[in-house]
Amino acid sequence: MIDTYSVPLTQLVKEFHLEVAYASTDYSSIRITVEDVARPGLQLAGFFDHYEPMRLQLMGNVEMSYVSKLAPADRTAIFDRLFSYMFPALLIARGIPPHPEMLEMAKKHNITILRTKEATSAISSSIITYLKNVLAPRITRHGVLVEVYGEGILLTGESGIGKSEAAVELLKRGHRLIADDAVEIRKISTNSLVGTAPELIRNYIELRGIGIINVAKLYGMGAVKLDNEINLVVNIVPWNTQQAYDRLGLEEQYTEILGVKVPMNTIPITPGRNLAVILEVAAMNNRQKKMGYNAALEFTEQINRHFDENLKR
């Protein structure tokens, strides 16, 4: 099930050090649910077709200069209509003070007015980036997320198959843990997923027979990471003699998470296989593929050339 999130307006104010010029009566309970920011240029001219009142509204030097040239009665009429749409808040950039008519209509319609000294384009892009991250669609999956040579590897498989043990072995080899048991996955763009651990279990790992350990305290802060992009999914399965496994790596496997296709390897395990080493190789091999080199294809082409040359003889 995909979770939907919202951001308290107070959190946004704190994050970007915004000044509250006027706080509505429901200021502390206002939440942002849309990851975009609107600049009401056409709306100030009276055009409200396709207007999106769920967005945070942003006025910069252009909008404020336009309104300043209007008569006070016209300003009152414009802000009266604009604020009637009950958007979350209005943010004024470049430290420009709000007009008296704006404050009057803000009080009438109970709309929060915020200010910032930042340039309009800078604060707009910063807020949009921030909102896209915190409001991203997300889902929680059972598994272990580790960073190996910079590649985020999501380990999946049956409970008790050895995912956590493999993660501990990777920690000993200098790699980092992001999440154990539950991985919170966010879709931050059309083709990018980021995984993190729920705050309650962050930095902890469970080892059967030993119990819960704090990775940050046992291995140091260098052994943990807050989040990481998910570059590869490794599904760990018990070895099945009746199952045929890809031995060359020509078959590209993918799994879909939140609509994003992620490369996947299925690794069968038996007692004695060094899973940590296999995962290191999987990480480096996945990075090589992203850079345009595929060892399996090169090997196949080399074999084909060998047979073609023999046939010509």
C-alpha positions as CSV (number, residue, x, y, z in Angstrom):
1,M,0.0,0.0,0.0
2,I,1.4,3.4,-1.0
3,D,1.3,6.0,1.8
4,T,0.5,9.7,1.1
5,Y,2.2,12.4,3.1
6,S,1.8,16.1,3.9
7,V,4.1,18.7,5.4
8,P,3.2,21.0,8.3
9,L,3.5,24.7,7.2
10,T,5.3,25.3,10.5
11,Q,8.0,22.8,9.4
12,L,8.4,24.6,6.1
13,V,8.7,28.0,7.9
14,K,11.4,26.5,10.2
15,E,13.3,24.8,7.4
16,F,13.6,27.9,5.2
17,H,13.7,30.5,8.1
18,L,10.6,32.3,6.8
19,E,9.1,35.3,8.6
20,V,5.5,35.1,9.6
21,A,3.9,38.5,8.6
22,Y,0.4,37.3,9.5
23,A,-0.5,34.0,11.1
24,S,-4.0,32.7,10.4
25,T,-6.0,31.2,13.3
26,D,-5.3,27.7,12.0
27,Y,-1.6,28.4,11.2
28,S,-0.2,25.6,13.4
29,S,-2.5,23.0,11.7
30,I,-2.0,23.9,8.1
31,R,-0.4,21.2,6.0
32,I,1.1,21.3,2.5
33,T,0.0,18.4,0.3
34,V,1.2,19.5,-3.2
35,E,4.8,19.4,-4.2
36,D,4.7,22.6,-6.4
37,V,4.7,26.3,-5.8
38,A,2.5,28.8,-7.8
39,R,3.1,32.4,-8.8
40,P,-0.3,34.1,-9.1
41,G,0.6,36.4,-12.0
42,L,-2.5,35.9,-14.2
43,Q,-4.7,35.6,-11.2
44,L,-3.7,39.2,-10.2
45,A,-5.0,40.2,-13.6
46,G,-8.3,38.4,-12.9
47,F,-7.8,35.1,-14.8
48,F,-8.5,32.2,-12.6
49,D,-9.1,29.4,-15.1
50,H,-7.1,26.2,-14.2
51,Y,-6.0,27.9,-11.0
52,E,-4.6,25.4,-8.4
53,P,-5.4,26.7,-4.8
54,M,-3.8,23.7,-3.1
55,R,-0.3,25.0,-3.9
56,L,1.7,27.4,-1.8
57,Q,1.5,30.8,-3.5
58,L,4.6,32.9,-4.1
59,M,4.9,36.5,-5.1
60,G,8.1,38.1,-6.1
61,N,9.3,41.5,-7.4
62,V,7.2,41.3,-10.6
63,E,3.9,40.5,-8.9
64,M,4.4,43.0,-6.1
65,S,5.5,45.8,-8.5
66,Y,2.4,45.2,-10.6
67,V,0.1,45.3,-7.5
68,S,1.8,48.5,-6.2
69,K,0.8,50.4,-9.4
70,L,-2.9,49.7,-8.8
71,A,-5.2,51.9,-6.8
72,P,-5.9,50.8,-3.2
73,A,-9.5,49.9,-4.1
74,D,-8.3,47.7,-7.0
75,R,-5.7,46.0,-4.7
76,T,-8.4,45.3,-2.2
77,A,-10.6,43.7,-4.8
78,I,-7.8,41.6,-6.3
79,F,-6.6,40.2,-2.9
80,D,-10.2,39.7,-1.8
81,R,-10.8,37.4,-4.8
82,L,-7.4,35.7,-4.6
83,F,-7.6,34.9,-0.9
84,S,-11.2,33.6,-1.3
85,Y,-9.6,30.5,-2.8
86,M,-8.2,29.5,0.6
87,F,-4.7,28.3,-0.4
88,P,-2.3,27.2,2.4
89,A,-0.3,30.4,2.6
90,L,1.2,33.3,0.6
91,L,5.0,33.8,0.5
92,I,6.5,37.1,-0.4
93,A,10.1,37.0,-1.7
94,R,13.0,39.6,-1.6
95,G,11.9,40.9,1.8
96,I,9.2,43.1,0.2
97,P,6.6,44.2,2.9
98,P,2.9,43.2,2.3
99,H,0.5,46.0,1.3
100,P,-2.0,47.1,3.9
101,E,-4.8,45.8,1.6
102,M,-3.1,42.4,1.4
103,L,-3.0,42.1,5.2
104,E,-6.6,43.3,5.5
105,M,-7.9,40.6,3.1
106,A,-5.6,38.0,4.7
107,K,-7.3,38.7,8.0
108,K,-10.7,38.6,6.4
109,H,-10.2,35.2,4.7
110,N,-7.8,33.8,7.4
111,I,-4.8,33.3,5.1
112,T,-1.2,33.1,6.4
113,I,1.3,35.6,5.0
114,L,5.0,34.7,5.0
115,R,8.1,36.6,4.0
116,T,11.7,35.8,2.9
117,K,14.7,37.8,1.9
118,E,15.7,35.2,-0.7
119,A,15.3,35.8,-4.4
120,T,12.0,34.6,-5.9
121,S,13.5,31.9,-8.3
122,A,15.9,30.7,-5.6
123,I,13.3,30.2,-2.9
124,S,10.9,28.7,-5.4
125,S,13.3,26.0,-6.6
126,S,14.5,25.2,-3.1
127,I,11.0,24.8,-1.8
128,I,9.9,22.6,-4.8
129,T,13.0,20.4,-4.3
130,Y,12.3,20.0,-0.6
131,L,8.6,19.3,-1.1
132,K,9.3,16.7,-3.9
133,N,11.5,14.8,-1.4
134,V,9.2,14.9,1.7
135,L,5.9,14.4,-0.3
136,A,7.3,11.7,-2.5
137,P,5.1,8.5,-2.9
138,R,6.5,5.9,-0.6
139,I,6.0,2.2,0.4
140,T,7.6,0.0,3.0
141,R,9.2,-3.3,2.0
142,H,10.6,-6.1,4.0
143,G,14.3,-6.4,3.3
144,V,17.8,-5.0,4.1
145,L,19.3,-2.0,2.3
146,V,23.1,-1.6,2.2
147,E,25.5,0.6,0.3
148,V,28.2,-1.4,-1.4
149,Y,30.8,0.6,-3.4
150,G,28.3,3.5,-3.7
151,E,25.6,1.2,-5.1
152,G,22.4,0.9,-3.0
153,I,21.5,-2.8,-2.9
154,L,18.1,-3.9,-1.6
155,L,18.3,-7.5,-0.3
156,T,15.0,-9.4,-0.4
157,G,14.1,-13.0,0.4
158,E,12.4,-15.2,2.9
159,S,12.7,-14.4,6.6
160,G,15.7,-16.1,8.1
161,I,17.5,-16.7,4.8
162,G,20.5,-14.7,5.9
163,K,20.0,-11.1,4.7
164,S,21.0,-9.5,8.0
165,E,24.0,-11.8,8.3
166,A,25.2,-10.8,4.9
167,A,24.8,-7.2,5.8
168,V,27.0,-7.7,8.9
169,E,29.7,-9.3,6.8
170,L,29.5,-6.3,4.4
171,L,29.9,-4.0,7.4
172,K,33.1,-5.7,8.4
173,R,34.3,-5.2,4.8
174,G,33.8,-1.4,5.1
175,H,30.4,-1.0,3.5
176,R,27.4,0.7,5.1
177,L,23.9,-0.2,6.4
178,I,20.9,1.9,5.6
179,A,18.0,-0.2,6.8
180,D,17.4,-3.7,8.3
181,D,14.1,-5.6,8.3
182,A,11.9,-2.7,7.0
183,V,12.9,-0.4,4.2
184,E,10.9,2.8,3.5
185,I,11.2,3.5,-0.2
186,R,10.4,6.9,-1.7
187,K,9.9,7.7,-5.4
188,I,11.8,11.0,-5.8
189,S,11.6,11.1,-9.6
190,T,10.2,9.2,-12.5
191,N,13.1,6.7,-12.5
192,S,14.7,7.1,-9.1
193,L,14.0,5.4,-5.7
194,V,15.5,6.3,-2.4
195,G,15.4,3.9,0.6
196,T,15.8,4.7,4.3
197,A,15.0,3.1,7.6
198,P,11.9,4.0,9.7
199,E,13.2,6.2,12.5
200,L,12.2,3.7,15.2
201,I,14.6,1.0,14.0
202,R,17.3,3.2,12.3
203,N,20.9,2.0,12.9
204,Y,19.7,-1.3,14.4
205,I,20.1,-4.8,13.0
206,E,18.7,-8.1,14.2
207,L,20.8,-11.2,14.3
208,R,19.1,-14.5,15.2
209,G,20.8,-16.1,18.2
210,I,22.4,-12.8,19.3
211,G,19.6,-10.3,19.2
212,I,19.5,-6.6,18.4
213,I,22.7,-4.7,17.9
214,N,23.3,-0.9,17.3
215,V,25.5,-0.8,14.2
216,A,26.5,2.9,14.7
217,K,27.8,2.1,18.2
218,L,29.4,-1.2,17.4
219,Y,31.0,-0.4,14.1
220,G,31.1,3.5,14.3
221,M,29.1,6.2,12.5
222,G,31.0,5.4,9.3
223,A,29.1,2.1,9.0
224,V,25.6,3.7,8.7
225,K,23.9,6.0,6.3
226,L,20.6,7.8,6.5
227,D,19.4,7.0,3.0
228,N,20.6,5.9,-0.4
229,E,19.3,5.4,-3.9
230,I,18.2,1.9,-4.7
231,N,20.3,0.8,-7.7
232,L,19.9,-3.0,-7.5
233,V,17.5,-5.5,-6.0
234,V,19.1,-8.9,-5.0
235,N,16.6,-11.6,-4.3
236,I,18.2,-14.3,-2.2
237,V,16.6,-17.8,-2.6
238,P,17.5,-21.3,-1.4
239,W,19.3,-23.4,-3.9
240,N,16.9,-25.6,-5.9
241,T,18.4,-28.4,-8.0
242,Q,15.2,-28.5,-10.1
243,Q,15.5,-24.8,-10.9
244,A,17.6,-23.5,-13.9
245,Y,19.6,-20.4,-13.1
246,D,21.1,-17.9,-15.5
247,R,24.8,-18.7,-15.6
248,L,25.9,-16.1,-18.1
249,G,24.0,-13.0,-17.0
250,L,22.5,-12.3,-20.4
251,E,19.0,-12.2,-19.2
252,E,18.2,-8.8,-17.8
253,Q,15.9,-9.1,-14.8
254,Y,13.9,-6.2,-13.4
255,T,11.5,-5.7,-10.6
256,E,9.0,-2.8,-10.4
257,I,8.6,-0.7,-7.3
258,L,6.3,2.3,-7.3
259,G,6.2,2.2,-11.0
260,V,10.1,2.3,-11.3
261,K,11.9,-0.6,-13.0
262,V,15.0,-1.6,-10.9
263,P,17.6,-4.1,-12.1
264,M,17.4,-7.4,-10.1
265,N,19.6,-10.4,-9.6
266,T,18.3,-13.7,-8.2
267,I,21.1,-15.4,-6.1
268,P,20.6,-19.0,-5.0
269,I,22.5,-19.8,-1.8
270,T,23.8,-23.0,-0.3
271,P,26.0,-23.5,2.8
272,G,29.5,-22.4,2.2
273,R,28.7,-19.7,-0.4
274,N,30.3,-16.3,0.5
275,L,27.3,-14.1,0.0
276,A,29.1,-10.9,1.0
277,V,31.7,-11.4,-1.8
278,I,28.9,-12.2,-4.3
279,L,27.1,-9.0,-3.3
280,E,30.3,-6.9,-3.8
281,V,30.7,-8.4,-7.3
282,A,27.0,-7.7,-8.0
283,A,27.4,-4.1,-7.0
284,M,30.5,-3.6,-9.2
285,N,29.0,-5.4,-12.1
286,N,25.8,-3.3,-11.9
287,R,28.0,-0.1,-11.9
288,Q,29.8,-1.4,-15.0
289,K,26.5,-2.0,-16.8
290,K,25.4,1.5,-16.0
291,M,28.6,2.8,-17.5
292,G,28.0,0.8,-20.7
293,Y,30.1,-2.3,-20.2
294,N,28.5,-5.7,-20.1
295,A,30.9,-8.7,-19.5
296,A,28.3,-11.3,-20.4
297,L,27.7,-9.7,-23.8
298,E,31.4,-9.3,-24.5
299,F,32.0,-12.9,-23.6
300,T,29.1,-14.1,-25.8
301,E,30.4,-12.0,-28.8
302,Q,33.9,-13.4,-28.2
303,I,32.6,-17.0,-28.3
304,N,30.5,-16.3,-31.4
305,R,33.6,-14.9,-33.2
306,H,35.6,-17.9,-32.2
307,F,33.0,-20.3,-33.7
308,D,32.6,-18.1,-36.9
309,E,36.3,-18.2,-37.5
310,N,36.4,-22.0,-37.0
311,L,33.5,-22.5,-39.4
312,K,35.4,-20.4,-42.1
313,R,38.3,-22.7,-41.8
